[in-house]
Amino acid sequence: MTEIQINASKRYGVTVGQGILKSIMELVSGYNQVCIVSDSNVWPLYGKHLKELLYERDRLDGYYAFPAGETSKNAEEYLDLLNFLSLNQYKRSDCIIALGGGVVGDLAGFAAATYLRGIAFVQLPTTLLAAVDSSVGGKTAIDLNAGKNLAGAFYQPHAVLCDVDTLATLPDAQFRAGCAEVIKYAILQDEELFNDLMISGTAFPR
């Protein structure tokens, strides 16, 4: 297991490892209610297991799952999520968990940034691209009819938890997209990483 500290507008940790989904219990122990936000692809794979882990907290936790895909990252879905949080009486002492790829992280993060003027959220990326890019740095947004990511906020997560076991269920195309992002970072600023990638022949073995 590897832990990395991020020093942005807020300091938080990124934890990377295998079989560490259960570590979510420690990350949300200080919050009352927790809402898992996921999509129709990821929820059947990991959502129910995560819900069972949280059930051990003996608190009232809920989940919100929306249709998978970029087309769901819109104002209507965003407002539906806000209304779900409101109807279930989530408060500033509560927390949102973004379980999924970049679309889930963007939508859940923007909702967390704006609901009650900001509540905590934790990123649980399940794609390589989200793990190395969108889950870190606080970029959250939704798409408008005029274009992509036109409404959003920079809002840092409470923590990021990357369980690399979730990468096993990625389609090859999505996995390669994440590898391309790692290669891009290596070319831009990490010669040692780039050389390692040239030797290993892959950005992330699975």
C-alpha positions in Angstrom: 0.0 0.0 0.0 1.3 3.5 -0.9 0.2 6.8 0.6 0.7 10.1 -1.1 0.0 13.5 0.4 -1.5 16.2 -1.8 -0.9 19.8 -0.9 -3.5 21.8 -2.8 -5.9 24.4 -1.3 -6.5 21.6 1.2 -4.2 18.8 2.3 -5.4 15.3 1.9 -4.1 11.8 1.2 -4.2 9.4 -1.7 -4.0 5.7 -0.8 -3.1 3.2 -3.5 -3.1 -0.6 -3.0 -4.7 -3.9 -3.6 -7.8 -5.1 -1.7 -8.0 -1.8 0.3 -11.7 -1.0 -0.3 -12.3 -1.9 3.4 -10.1 1.1 4.3 -13.1 3.3 3.5 -14.4 2.6 7.1 -11.5 4.6 8.5 -12.0 7.5 6.0 -15.7 8.0 6.9 -15.6 7.1 10.6 -16.1 10.7 11.6 -19.2 11.3 9.5 -22.8 10.6 10.3 -24.6 9.6 7.1 -22.7 8.6 4.0 -24.1 8.7 0.4 -22.5 6.4 -2.2 -22.8 8.0 -5.7 -22.1 5.5 -8.5 -23.3 4.5 -12.0 -25.2 1.6 -13.5 -21.9 -0.1 -14.6 -19.9 0.2 -11.3 -22.7 -0.2 -8.8 -23.4 -3.9 -9.5 -19.6 -4.7 -9.4 -18.5 -2.8 -6.2 -21.4 -0.8 -4.8 -23.2 -3.6 -3.0 -19.9 -4.7 -1.4 -19.1 -1.2 -0.3 -22.7 -0.8 1.1 -22.1 -3.9 3.2 -18.9 -2.6 4.5 -20.6 0.7 5.5 -23.5 -1.3 7.1 -21.1 -2.3 9.8 -21.1 1.4 11.0 -24.6 0.8 12.2 -25.7 4.1 10.7 -28.2 5.1 8.0 -26.3 5.3 4.7 -27.8 5.5 1.2 -26.8 5.4 -2.4 -27.6 7.1 -5.6 -26.8 5.3 -8.9 -27.4 6.9 -12.3 -27.1 5.6 -15.9 -23.5 5.2 -16.9 -21.9 7.5 -19.5 -21.0 11.0 -20.3 -24.6 11.9 -21.2 -25.6 11.6 -17.5 -23.1 14.4 -16.5 -25.8 17.0 -17.0 -27.8 19.6 -15.1 -30.8 17.4 -14.7 -28.9 14.5 -13.1 -27.0 17.0 -11.0 -30.3 18.5 -9.7 -31.7 15.0 -9.1 -28.7 14.2 -6.9 -29.1 17.4 -5.0 -32.8 16.7 -4.4 -31.9 13.1 -3.3 -29.5 14.5 -0.7 -32.1 17.0 0.5 -35.0 14.6 0.7 -32.8 12.2 2.7 -31.8 15.0 5.0 -28.0 14.9 4.5 -26.2 17.5 6.5 -22.9 19.3 6.6 -21.7 16.6 9.0 -22.2 13.9 6.3 -20.1 12.7 3.4 -20.5 11.7 -0.3 -18.5 8.8 -1.7 -17.8 9.0 -5.5 -17.5 5.3 -6.6 -16.6 5.1 -10.3 -14.8 6.8 -13.1 -14.4 10.4 -14.1 -18.1 11.0 -14.8 -19.1 9.8 -11.3 -16.3 11.8 -9.7 -17.2 15.0 -11.5 -20.9 14.8 -10.8 -20.6 13.7 -7.2 -17.8 16.2 -6.6 -19.8 19.1 -8.0 -22.8 18.1 -5.9 -20.6 17.9 -2.8 -19.2 21.4 -3.6 -22.6 23.0 -3.9 -24.9 21.1 -1.6 -25.3 23.1 1.7 -22.4 25.2 0.3 -20.1 22.3 0.6 -20.0 18.9 2.3 -17.1 16.3 2.5 -16.6 13.8 -0.3 -14.2 10.9 -0.9 -13.0 9.7 -4.3 -13.0 6.0 -5.0 -11.9 5.8 -8.6 -12.5 2.5 -10.4 -10.8 3.5 -13.7 -7.1 4.0 -14.3 -7.8 7.4 -15.9 -9.7 8.6 -12.9 -7.1 7.3 -10.5 -4.2 9.1 -12.1 -6.1 12.2 -13.3 -9.6 13.4 -12.3 -9.8 12.0 -8.7 -6.9 14.3 -7.6 -6.8 18.1 -7.9 -10.4 19.0 -7.1 -11.7 19.5 -10.6 -15.5 18.9 -10.6 -18.0 19.8 -13.3 -21.1 19.0 -15.4 -21.7 19.5 -19.1 -24.1 22.1 -20.5 -25.8 22.0 -23.9 -23.1 24.4 -25.2 -20.2 22.2 -24.2 -18.3 20.0 -21.8 -17.4 20.9 -18.2 -18.9 24.4 -18.5 -20.4 24.5 -14.9 -18.2 23.3 -12.1 -16.0 24.1 -9.1 -12.5 23.4 -7.8 -13.3 21.4 -4.6 -10.8 19.1 -3.0 -11.9 15.7 -1.7 -11.5 14.6 1.9 -9.4 11.7 0.6 -8.8 9.5 -2.4 -8.8 5.7 -2.1 -7.5 3.7 -5.2 -8.1 0.0 -4.9 -6.2 -1.3 -8.0 -8.2 -4.6 -7.9 -11.1 -2.6 -9.4 -9.0 -2.2 -12.6 -9.5 -5.9 -13.4 -13.0 -5.2 -14.6 -12.1 -2.4 -17.0 -12.7 -2.8 -20.7 -9.3 -2.8 -22.6 -10.1 0.5 -24.3 -10.6 2.3 -21.0 -7.5 0.7 -19.5 -5.4 1.9 -22.5 -6.9 5.4 -22.1 -5.5 5.5 -18.5 -2.1 4.1 -19.7 -1.9 6.9 -22.2 -2.5 9.5 -19.5 0.3 8.0 -17.4 2.7 8.0 -20.4 1.8 11.7 -21.0 2.7 12.6 -17.5 6.0 10.7 -17.8 6.9 12.6 -21.0 6.1 15.9 -19.5 8.0 15.7 -16.2 9.3 12.3 -15.1 12.2 10.8 -17.2 12.7 7.9 -14.7 9.0 6.9 -15.0 9.1 7.1 -18.8 12.2 4.9 -18.9 10.5 2.4 -16.6 7.5 2.4 -18.9 9.7 1.8 -21.9 11.2 -1.3 -20.2 8.0 -2.7 -18.8 6.0 -2.0 -21.9 2.9 -1.0 -20.0 1.8 1.9 -17.8 0.1 -0.3 -15.3 0.2 -4.1 -15.2 -2.9 -6.1 -14.5 
